[in-house]
């Protein structure tokens, strides 16, 4: 298939693009800026595209068989001085479904949206949090466009871990520095609670599975391992060779702030994907620690080369 991966210069989209290419598909990536020259994505065909600005045309999407959308907006994408809630509700809730409608008009036959697990695990969060509400609007709006000749499904993913060779990752660089004791006097602990985590490798496999076997109109709750935040940080300490035991504390953590724990710090989020989702999407499990080891190794290698 000729596949367009929107958000194909980032971690999730970039990994998916390379995985799909490895399976023999013709992959083009799209984003606001090209992929870093240090990554393999830089060798893929590229289209400059900003769906939020509404400048994408039907011609931009014509000729592709499938769409993978990995460019949902979160706290990292809010423009300076912008109202975060208004930005999310427009970018995710309005602009994203309009983009999918344009893809349908352009003749794209299959589309996979990478969404968020929060609305699917607790719909009440949509009432209290505009970000979660915007993600719900995106998921519902995109899937509502499903029709004969345009198959759409959503993969609603949890906290993601992993790496793409050559792609910088500020958050995993910070986690690695924290585990190596390079964050000044930042205390060692994990906030109470925990969540489901998943590797980018598992998600890429799920995306390929969705393009092949996904049921149109379906929202798949994907994920891998339920891990406490303290144990999650502990995996980074283990990856750098430290035997430090990370305790749990009921307080805000600078590297896992309350702003990104939408279910609430004391509330652990635990679930298992359904048997149908696992069978249809056919992605690997128990891959989180391996993905963290790879991410840390890449950070350390990059630091060594910079010396």
Residue pairs with C-beta under 8 A, 6 or more apart in sequence:
1 25
1 26
1 65
1 66
1 110
1 211
2 25
2 26
2 28
2 63
2 64
2 65
2 66
3 20
3 25
3 26
3 27
3 28
3 64
3 65
3 66
3 67
3 68
3 211
4 27
4 28
4 29
4 30
4 47
4 61
4 64
4 66
4 67
4 68
4 108
5 13
5 16
5 17
5 20
5 27
5 28
5 29
5 30
5 68
5 70
6 13
6 29
6 30
6 31
6 49
6 51
6 67
6 68
6 69
6 70
6 71
6 99
7 13
7 30
7 31
7 69
7 70
7 71
7 72
7 114
8 14
8 16
8 17
8 27
8 28
8 29
8 30
8 31
8 35
8 41
8 44
8 68
8 70
9 29
9 31
9 33
9 34
9 35
9 36
9 39
9 41
10 31
10 70
10 71
10 167
11 160
11 162
11 163
11 164
11 167
11 169
11 200
12 70
12 114
12 157
12 160
12 200
12 203
13 29
13 31
13 68
13 70
13 71
13 114
14 29
14 35
14 39
14 41
14 164
14 167
15 162
15 164
15 200
15 201
15 203
15 204
16 68
16 70
16 200
16 203
16 204
16 207
17 27
17 29
17 41
17 44
17 68
18 27
18 40
18 41
18 164
18 204
19 201
19 204
19 205
19 207
19 208
20 27
20 68
20 204
20 207
20 208
20 211
21 27
21 44
23 208
27 44
27 45
28 44
28 45
28 46
28 47
28 64
29 35
29 41
29 44
29 45
29 46
29 47
30 46
30 47
30 48
30 49
30 60
31 46
31 48
31 49
31 71
32 48
32 49
32 50
33 48
34 42
34 46
34 48
35 41
35 42
35 44
35 46
35 167
36 42
36 166
36 167
36 168
38 166
38 167
39 164
39 165
39 166
39 167
40 164
40 165
40 166
41 164
41 167
47 60
49 55
49 56
49 60
50 56
51 71
51 95
51 96
51 98
51 99
52 73
52 90
52 91
52 95
54 95
54 98
56 99
56 102
58 102
58 105
58 106
59 106
60 106
61 67
61 102
61 103
61 106
61 107
61 108
62 106
62 107
63 107
64 106
64 108
65 108
65 109
65 110
66 108
66 109
66 110
66 111
66 112
66 211
67 100
67 103
67 108
67 110
67 111
67 112
68 111
68 112
68 114
68 207
68 211
69 96
69 99
69 100
69 111
69 112
69 113
69 114
69 142
70 114
72 91
72 92
72 96
72 113
72 114
72 115
72 116
72 135
72 138
73 87
73 88
73 91
73 92
73 134
74 88
74 131
75 84
75 131
75 259
75 260
77 87
77 91
78 84
78 87
78 88
79 87
84 130
84 131
85 130
85 131
88 130
88 131
88 133
88 134
89 130
89 133
89 134
89 137
91 134
92 134
92 135
92 137
92 138
93 133
93 134
93 137
93 138
93 141
94 137
96 113
96 138
96 141
96 142
97 137
97 138
97 141
97 142
97 144
97 145
100 111
100 113
100 141
100 142
100 145
100 152
101 145
103 111
103 150
104 111
104 145
104 147
104 150
108 150
109 149
109 150
109 151
110 150
110 151
110 152
110 211
111 142
111 150
111 151
111 152
111 153
112 152
112 153
112 154
112 155
112 207
112 210
112 211
112 214
113 138
113 139
113 142
113 143
113 152
113 153
113 154
113 155
114 154
114 155
114 157
114 203
114 207
115 135
115 138
115 139
115 154
115 155
115 156
115 157
115 219
116 132
116 135
116 139
116 156
116 157
117 156
117 157
117 158
117 196
117 221
117 222
117 223
117 269
118 125
118 129
118 132
118 135
118 262
118 263
119 125
119 126
119 132
119 133
119 135
119 136
119 139
119 156
120 139
120 156
120 219
120 221
121 221
121 263
121 269
121 271
122 263
123 136
125 132
125 133
125 262
125 263
126 132
126 133
126 136
127 133
129 262
131 262
132 262
139 154
139 156
139 219
142 152
142 154
143 152
143 153
143 154
143 217
143 218
143 219
145 152
146 152
146 216
146 217
150 216
151 214
151 216
152 216
152 217
153 210
153 214
153 215
153 216
153 217
153 218
153 219
153 220
154 218
154 219
154 220
155 203
155 206
155 207
155 210
155 220
155 222
155 281
156 219
156 220
156 221
156 222
157 198
157 203
157 222
157 223
158 195
158 196
158 197
158 198
158 222
158 223
158 224
158 269
159 195
159 196
159 197
159 198
160 197
160 198
160 199
160 200
160 203
161 172
161 197
161 198
161 199
161 200
161 288
161 291
161 292
161 295
162 199
162 200
162 201
162 291
162 294
162 295
163 169
163 172
163 200
163 291
163 294
163 295
163 298
164 200
165 298
168 302
169 295
169 298
169 299
171 255
172 295
172 296
172 298
172 299
173 299
174 183
174 255
175 233
175 236
175 255
175 296
176 236
176 239
176 240
176 295
176 296
176 299
176 300
177 183
178 186
178 188
178 233
178 236
178 255
179 233
179 236
179 237
179 239
179 240
179 242
179 244
179 296
180 240
180 242
186 254
186 255
187 249
188 233
188 244
188 246
188 247
189 230
189 233
189 246
189 247
189 248
189 249
189 251
189 253
190 228
190 229
190 230
190 231
190 232
190 233
190 234
190 246
190 247
190 248
190 249
190 253
190 256
191 229
191 230
191 248
191 249
191 250
191 251
191 252
191 253
191 256
191 258
191 261
191 265
192 229
192 248
192 249
192 250
192 265
192 266
193 228
193 229
193 261
193 263
193 264
193 265
193 266
193 267
193 268
193 269
194 226
194 227
194 228
194 229
194 230
194 231
194 232
194 268
194 269
194 270
195 226
195 227
195 229
195 261
195 263
195 268
195 269
195 270
196 223
196 224
196 225
196 226
196 227
196 269
196 270
196 271
197 223
197 224
197 225
197 226
197 227
197 232
197 288
198 222
198 223
198 224
198 225
198 287
198 288
199 224
199 284
199 287
199 288
199 290
199 291
200 291
201 284
201 287
201 291
202 222
202 224
202 283
202 284
202 285
202 287
203 222
203 283
205 281
205 282
205 283
205 284
206 220
206 222
206 281
206 282
206 283
209 280
209 281
209 282
209 283
210 220
210 280
210 281
213 280
213 281
213 282
214 220
214 280
214 281
215 280
220 273
220 277
220 280
220 281
221 271
221 273
221 274
221 277
222 273
222 277
222 281
222 283
223 271
223 272
223 273
224 285
224 286
224 287
224 288
225 285
225 286
225 288
226 268
226 269
226 270
226 271
227 235
227 288
228 248
228 268
229 248
229 253
229 256
230 246
230 247
230 248
231 246
232 256
233 246
233 255
233 256
234 244
234 245
234 246
235 288
235 289
235 292
236 292
236 296
237 243
237 244
237 246
238 289
239 292
239 293
239 296
239 297
240 296
240 300
250 265
250 266
252 258
252 265
258 265
263 269
278 285
